[in-house]
Amino acid sequence: VVVNKGEIPPSMILKYEAKGSVPVDVDTERLHALGGDFQIIEADLVNADDVVRHDPDKLSRAILSTYREIVKEQAKQKSTA
């Protein structure tokens, strides 16, 4: 699960609130309580030009970084087995 932990500029929050929208807070404790085999990846993913969106470059870096960590850990486990 990839979640944004970047700050949304207050001016953008006001703009969205005027349209009846609000940022979604992620309850990581509740996600963990659901159980299951998943990892929560928290990263600054905000791209706030005219609209607030997930920045595709930031998102891909977060995913690739996590992937590399997993591969590295698996290689370590194989070498010690």
MARFI-960357 format. One record per residue (C-alpha): residue number from 1; x, y, z. Coordinates in steps of 0.2 Angstrom, whole numbers, plus 5000, padded with zeros to 4 digits. Each point is the difference from the previous one (the first is absolute). Layout:
ATOM   num     c1     c2     c3
ATOM   NUM      X      Y      Z
...
END
This chain:
ATOM   num     c1     c2     c3
ATOM     1   5000   5000   5000
ATOM     2   5008   5017   4995
ATOM     3   4994   5015   5010
ATOM     4   5005   5018   4998
ATOM     5   5009   5008   5015
ATOM     6   5004   5016   4991
ATOM     7   4992   5016   5006
ATOM     8   4987   5008   4989
ATOM     9   5001   5019   4999
ATOM    10   4987   5009   5011
ATOM    11   4994   5010   4985
ATOM    12   4997   4984   4990
ATOM    13   4990   4993   5015
ATOM    14   4989   5015   5000
ATOM    15   4997   4999   4982
ATOM    16   4994   4982   5001
ATOM    17   4990   5004   5016
ATOM    18   4991   5013   4990
ATOM    19   4994   4986   4988
ATOM    20   4995   4988   5014
ATOM    21   5016   4990   4999
ATOM    22   5012   4996   5014
ATOM    23   5017   4990   5001
ATOM    24   4998   4982   5006
ATOM    25   5009   4995   5015
ATOM    26   5008   4983   5001
ATOM    27   4997   4990   5016
ATOM    28   5015   4989   4999
ATOM    29   4996   4992   5017
ATOM    30   4983   4994   4993
ATOM    31   5008   4994   4984
ATOM    32   5012   4989   5010
ATOM    33   4985   4994   5011
ATOM    34   4992   4993   4984
ATOM    35   5015   4988   4999
ATOM    36   5006   4993   4983
ATOM    37   5016   4999   4992
ATOM    38   5004   5018   4994
ATOM    39   5012   5014   5004
ATOM    40   4995   5018   5002
ATOM    41   5012   5012   4990
ATOM    42   4999   5018   5007
ATOM    43   5008   5013   4989
ATOM    44   4998   5018   4994
ATOM    45   4990   4998   4984
ATOM    46   4992   5017   4999
ATOM    47   5000   5010   4983
ATOM    48   4991   5016   5003
ATOM    49   5001   5011   4985
ATOM    50   4982   5005   4995
ATOM    51   4992   4984   5008
ATOM    52   5006   4988   5013
ATOM    53   5006   4984   4992
ATOM    54   5012   4986   5004
ATOM    55   5016   5004   4992
ATOM    56   5004   4985   4988
ATOM    57   5019   5002   5002
ATOM    58   4999   5000   5019
ATOM    59   4988   4986   5000
ATOM    60   5011   4989   4989
ATOM    61   5015   5004   5011
ATOM    62   4991   4995   5015
ATOM    63   4995   4983   4992
ATOM    64   5017   4997   4993
ATOM    65   5009   5004   5016
ATOM    66   4988   4988   5009
ATOM    67   5003   4986   4987
ATOM    68   5019   5002   5001
ATOM    69   4999   4998   5019
ATOM    70   4989   4984   4999
ATOM    71   5012   4993   4987
ATOM    72   5015   5004   5011
ATOM    73   4992   4992   5015
ATOM    74   4996   4984   4990
ATOM    75   5018   4999   4994
ATOM    76   5006   5002   5018
ATOM    77   4988   4986   5006
ATOM    78   5006   4988   4986
ATOM    79   5019   5003   5003
ATOM    80   4997   4996   5019
ATOM    81   4989   4985   4997
END
